[in-house]
Amino acid sequence: MMRFGNCGSGFGGMGFMGGGFWLYSIIILLIIIAAVYLINNNHNHRNKVSALEVLNQEYAKGNVSDDDYKKRKENLNS
């Protein structure tokens, strides 16, 4: 019977216990790192928007001068 090399294994014959375990572990670790990064980045973005809203409200109330408002807004947007 003719056999085609490593046909039955997805990673060149490594399988799960023969070394493929490390590859699967690295892939899962990268997915977790990407998820944490995306969640953290989204949280930081919401904080910036919220700080800008507070600044706008304080400016509208007259509690912040024009120059101070411009400087703070520039700092928040950078």
C-alpha positions in Angstrom: 0.0 0.0 0.0 1.2 3.5 -0.8 1.5 5.9 2.1 1.6 9.7 1.8 4.1 10.9 4.4 2.5 12.8 7.2 -1.0 12.9 5.9 -2.6 12.1 9.2 -1.0 14.9 11.2 -1.7 18.6 10.9 1.8 19.8 11.9 4.3 17.6 10.0 4.0 14.6 12.3 4.4 16.5 15.6 0.9 15.7 16.9 -0.3 17.0 20.2 2.2 15.3 22.5 5.1 15.2 20.1 5.9 18.9 20.1 2.6 20.2 18.7 1.6 21.0 22.3 4.1 23.9 22.3 2.7 25.3 19.0 -0.8 25.1 20.3 0.3 26.8 23.6 2.0 29.6 21.7 -1.1 30.2 19.5 -3.4 30.3 22.6 -1.0 32.6 24.4 -1.0 35.0 21.4 -4.8 35.0 21.3 -5.0 35.8 25.0 -2.4 38.6 24.7 -4.3 40.1 21.7 -7.6 40.0 23.6 -6.1 41.7 26.7 -4.6 44.4 24.5 -7.8 45.1 22.7 -9.8 45.2 25.9 -7.3 47.5 27.6 -7.0 49.8 24.5 -10.8 50.1 24.4 -10.9 50.9 28.2 -8.3 53.6 27.7 -10.2 55.2 24.8 -13.4 55.4 26.9 -11.4 57.2 29.7 -10.1 59.8 27.2 -13.6 60.5 25.9 -15.0 60.8 29.4 -12.2 63.2 30.5 -12.8 65.3 27.4 -16.5 65.4 28.2 -15.8 66.5 31.8 -13.4 69.2 30.4 -16.1 70.4 28.0 -18.7 70.6 30.8 -16.3 72.6 33.1 -15.6 74.9 30.2 -19.3 75.4 29.5 -19.8 76.2 33.2 -17.1 78.8 33.0 -14.8 77.1 35.5 -11.9 76.8 32.9 -10.3 79.7 31.1 -9.9 79.7 27.3 -6.2 79.2 27.3 -6.4 76.4 30.0 -9.1 74.7 28.0 -7.0 74.7 24.9 -4.0 73.3 26.7 -5.9 70.6 28.5 -7.8 69.6 25.3 -4.6 69.3 23.4 -3.1 67.1 26.2 -6.1 64.8 26.2 -6.1 64.4 22.4 -2.4 63.5 22.2 
